[in-house]
Amino acid sequence: MISSEQEFLAFLDANGFTYARVEHPAVFTCAEAELHRPSVDAVSTKNLFLCDKKARRFFLAVTSCERTVQLDDLSAHLGVAHLRFGSEENLFRLLGVTRGSVTMMGLVNDTDHQVALWIDEEIWKGDTFLSHPLVNTATLILPKSELLRFFELTGHTPHFFS
């Protein structure tokens, strides 16, 4: 498991990823992140670690900070009777991150592909995305092409919801 930002950045570098990194104080909400948002045209993402009622299926839902996601509506898209937030234990076990640091980049640690990736189709129209590098004290700026390559490398096919 990649457990530190330095290890994760080394992984990105070893695989030839193009990105920029901006350091900032710890942020735990989209509102806090907005105070330290890099001045680039990019999608600020909100990442929700979810599971089914019995915590047997896991999902990472990615949307914009501005959107409120109704879990009942999302359940229908995912084909799950009842969605809830995943436990801190499962979040760390599967993605190697803690609350406040939930990120698409955590999929690097999901080597058994237990977490399904679902992205809001509206934000996927963007060309550049902001994402934490496993910690909430920095933000990566990544072109969509690099995100797609990351998903391919980690074996996570993105699914889309509206």
Contacts in CASP RR format, 6 or more apart in sequence:
PFRMAT RR
TARGET T0000
AUTHOR 0000-0000-0000
METHOD contacts of the structure
MODEL  1
MISSEQEFLAFLDANGFTYARVEHPAVFTCAEAELHRPSVDAVSTKNLFL
CDKKARRFFLAVTSCERTVQLDDLSAHLGVAHLRFGSEENLFRLLGVTRG
SVTMMGLVNDTDHQVALWIDEEIWKGDTFLSHPLVNTATLILPKSELLRF
FELTGHTPHFFS
1 96 0 8 1.000
1 109 0 8 1.000
2 8 0 8 1.000
2 11 0 8 1.000
2 96 0 8 1.000
2 108 0 8 1.000
2 109 0 8 1.000
2 134 0 8 1.000
3 96 0 8 1.000
3 134 0 8 1.000
4 134 0 8 1.000
4 135 0 8 1.000
5 133 0 8 1.000
5 134 0 8 1.000
5 135 0 8 1.000
5 137 0 8 1.000
5 138 0 8 1.000
8 105 0 8 1.000
8 108 0 8 1.000
8 133 0 8 1.000
8 134 0 8 1.000
9 21 0 8 1.000
9 133 0 8 1.000
11 108 0 8 1.000
12 19 0 8 1.000
12 133 0 8 1.000
15 153 0 8 1.000
17 142 0 8 1.000
17 146 0 8 1.000
17 149 0 8 1.000
17 150 0 8 1.000
18 142 0 8 1.000
18 143 0 8 1.000
18 146 0 8 1.000
19 140 0 8 1.000
19 141 0 8 1.000
19 142 0 8 1.000
19 146 0 8 1.000
20 38 0 8 1.000
20 40 0 8 1.000
20 140 0 8 1.000
20 141 0 8 1.000
21 133 0 8 1.000
21 138 0 8 1.000
21 139 0 8 1.000
21 140 0 8 1.000
21 141 0 8 1.000
22 36 0 8 1.000
22 38 0 8 1.000
22 138 0 8 1.000
22 139 0 8 1.000
22 140 0 8 1.000
22 141 0 8 1.000
23 137 0 8 1.000
23 138 0 8 1.000
24 36 0 8 1.000
24 137 0 8 1.000
24 138 0 8 1.000
24 139 0 8 1.000
25 36 0 8 1.000
25 137 0 8 1.000
26 136 0 8 1.000
26 137 0 8 1.000
27 33 0 8 1.000
27 35 0 8 1.000
27 36 0 8 1.000
27 100 0 8 1.000
27 136 0 8 1.000
27 137 0 8 1.000
28 99 0 8 1.000
28 100 0 8 1.000
28 136 0 8 1.000
30 44 0 8 1.000
30 46 0 8 1.000
30 65 0 8 1.000
33 44 0 8 1.000
33 65 0 8 1.000
33 130 0 8 1.000
33 139 0 8 1.000
34 44 0 8 1.000
34 65 0 8 1.000
36 139 0 8 1.000
37 44 0 8 1.000
37 130 0 8 1.000
37 139 0 8 1.000
38 130 0 8 1.000
38 139 0 8 1.000
38 141 0 8 1.000
40 128 0 8 1.000
40 141 0 8 1.000
41 127 0 8 1.000
41 128 0 8 1.000
42 128 0 8 1.000
42 129 0 8 1.000
42 130 0 8 1.000
42 141 0 8 1.000
43 64 0 8 1.000
43 123 0 8 1.000
43 126 0 8 1.000
43 128 0 8 1.000
43 129 0 8 1.000
43 130 0 8 1.000
44 64 0 8 1.000
44 65 0 8 1.000
44 130 0 8 1.000
45 62 0 8 1.000
45 63 0 8 1.000
45 64 0 8 1.000
45 65 0 8 1.000
45 104 0 8 1.000
45 123 0 8 1.000
45 129 0 8 1.000
45 130 0 8 1.000
45 131 0 8 1.000
46 62 0 8 1.000
46 63 0 8 1.000
46 64 0 8 1.000
46 65 0 8 1.000
46 67 0 8 1.000
47 60 0 8 1.000
47 61 0 8 1.000
47 62 0 8 1.000
47 102 0 8 1.000
47 103 0 8 1.000
47 104 0 8 1.000
48 59 0 8 1.000
48 60 0 8 1.000
48 61 0 8 1.000
48 62 0 8 1.000
48 63 0 8 1.000
48 69 0 8 1.000
48 85 0 8 1.000
48 102 0 8 1.000
49 58 0 8 1.000
49 59 0 8 1.000
49 60 0 8 1.000
49 85 0 8 1.000
49 86 0 8 1.000
49 90 0 8 1.000
49 91 0 8 1.000
49 95 0 8 1.000
49 102 0 8 1.000
49 115 0 8 1.000
50 58 0 8 1.000
50 59 0 8 1.000
50 60 0 8 1.000
50 61 0 8 1.000
50 71 0 8 1.000
50 74 0 8 1.000
50 83 0 8 1.000
50 84 0 8 1.000
50 85 0 8 1.000
50 86 0 8 1.000
51 57 0 8 1.000
51 58 0 8 1.000
51 59 0 8 1.000
51 83 0 8 1.000
51 84 0 8 1.000
51 85 0 8 1.000
51 86 0 8 1.000
51 87 0 8 1.000
51 90 0 8 1.000
52 80 0 8 1.000
52 81 0 8 1.000
52 82 0 8 1.000
52 83 0 8 1.000
52 84 0 8 1.000
53 81 0 8 1.000
53 82 0 8 1.000
53 84 0 8 1.000
55 86 0 8 1.000
55 87 0 8 1.000
55 90 0 8 1.000
57 80 0 8 1.000
57 116 0 8 1.000
58 86 0 8 1.000
58 90 0 8 1.000
58 94 0 8 1.000
58 114 0 8 1.000
58 115 0 8 1.000
58 116 0 8 1.000
59 78 0 8 1.000
59 80 0 8 1.000
59 83 0 8 1.000
59 115 0 8 1.000
59 116 0 8 1.000
59 117 0 8 1.000
59 118 0 8 1.000
60 95 0 8 1.000
60 102 0 8 1.000
60 104 0 8 1.000
60 107 0 8 1.000
60 115 0 8 1.000
60 116 0 8 1.000
60 117 0 8 1.000
60 118 0 8 1.000
61 69 0 8 1.000
61 74 0 8 1.000
61 118 0 8 1.000
61 119 0 8 1.000
61 120 0 8 1.000
61 161 0 8 1.000
62 104 0 8 1.000
62 117 0 8 1.000
62 118 0 8 1.000
62 119 0 8 1.000
62 120 0 8 1.000
62 123 0 8 1.000
63 69 0 8 1.000
63 119 0 8 1.000
63 120 0 8 1.000
63 122 0 8 1.000
63 123 0 8 1.000
64 120 0 8 1.000
64 122 0 8 1.000
64 123 0 8 1.000
67 120 0 8 1.000
67 122 0 8 1.000
71 83 0 8 1.000
71 84 0 8 1.000
72 83 0 8 1.000
74 83 0 8 1.000
74 118 0 8 1.000
74 161 0 8 1.000
75 81 0 8 1.000
75 82 0 8 1.000
75 83 0 8 1.000
77 118 0 8 1.000
77 161 0 8 1.000
77 162 0 8 1.000
78 116 0 8 1.000
78 118 0 8 1.000
78 161 0 8 1.000
88 98 0 8 1.000
88 99 0 8 1.000
91 97 0 8 1.000
91 98 0 8 1.000
91 99 0 8 1.000
91 102 0 8 1.000
92 98 0 8 1.000
94 109 0 8 1.000
94 110 0 8 1.000
94 114 0 8 1.000
94 115 0 8 1.000
95 102 0 8 1.000
95 103 0 8 1.000
95 106 0 8 1.000
95 107 0 8 1.000
95 109 0 8 1.000
95 110 0 8 1.000
95 115 0 8 1.000
96 106 0 8 1.000
96 109 0 8 1.000
96 134 0 8 1.000
97 103 0 8 1.000
97 106 0 8 1.000
97 132 0 8 1.000
97 134 0 8 1.000
97 135 0 8 1.000
100 136 0 8 1.000
101 132 0 8 1.000
101 134 0 8 1.000
101 135 0 8 1.000
101 136 0 8 1.000
102 132 0 8 1.000
103 131 0 8 1.000
103 132 0 8 1.000
103 133 0 8 1.000
103 134 0 8 1.000
104 117 0 8 1.000
104 129 0 8 1.000
104 131 0 8 1.000
104 147 0 8 1.000
104 150 0 8 1.000
105 131 0 8 1.000
105 132 0 8 1.000
105 133 0 8 1.000
105 134 0 8 1.000
105 140 0 8 1.000
105 150 0 8 1.000
106 134 0 8 1.000
107 115 0 8 1.000
107 117 0 8 1.000
107 150 0 8 1.000
107 151 0 8 1.000
107 154 0 8 1.000
107 155 0 8 1.000
107 156 0 8 1.000
108 150 0 8 1.000
108 154 0 8 1.000
110 154 0 8 1.000
110 156 0 8 1.000
113 155 0 8 1.000
113 156 0 8 1.000
115 156 0 8 1.000
116 156 0 8 1.000
116 159 0 8 1.000
117 151 0 8 1.000
117 156 0 8 1.000
117 157 0 8 1.000
117 158 0 8 1.000
117 159 0 8 1.000
118 158 0 8 1.000
118 159 0 8 1.000
118 160 0 8 1.000
118 161 0 8 1.000
119 158 0 8 1.000
119 159 0 8 1.000
119 160 0 8 1.000
119 161 0 8 1.000
120 160 0 8 1.000
120 161 0 8 1.000
120 162 0 8 1.000
121 160 0 8 1.000
121 161 0 8 1.000
121 162 0 8 1.000
122 162 0 8 1.000
123 129 0 8 1.000
124 144 0 8 1.000
124 158 0 8 1.000
124 160 0 8 1.000
126 144 0 8 1.000
127 143 0 8 1.000
127 144 0 8 1.000
128 141 0 8 1.000
128 142 0 8 1.000
128 143 0 8 1.000
128 144 0 8 1.000
129 141 0 8 1.000
129 142 0 8 1.000
129 143 0 8 1.000
129 144 0 8 1.000
129 147 0 8 1.000
130 139 0 8 1.000
130 140 0 8 1.000
130 141 0 8 1.000
130 142 0 8 1.000
131 139 0 8 1.000
131 140 0 8 1.000
131 142 0 8 1.000
131 147 0 8 1.000
132 138 0 8 1.000
132 139 0 8 1.000
132 140 0 8 1.000
133 139 0 8 1.000
133 140 0 8 1.000
142 150 0 8 1.000
148 158 0 8 1.000
151 157 0 8 1.000
151 158 0 8 1.000
END
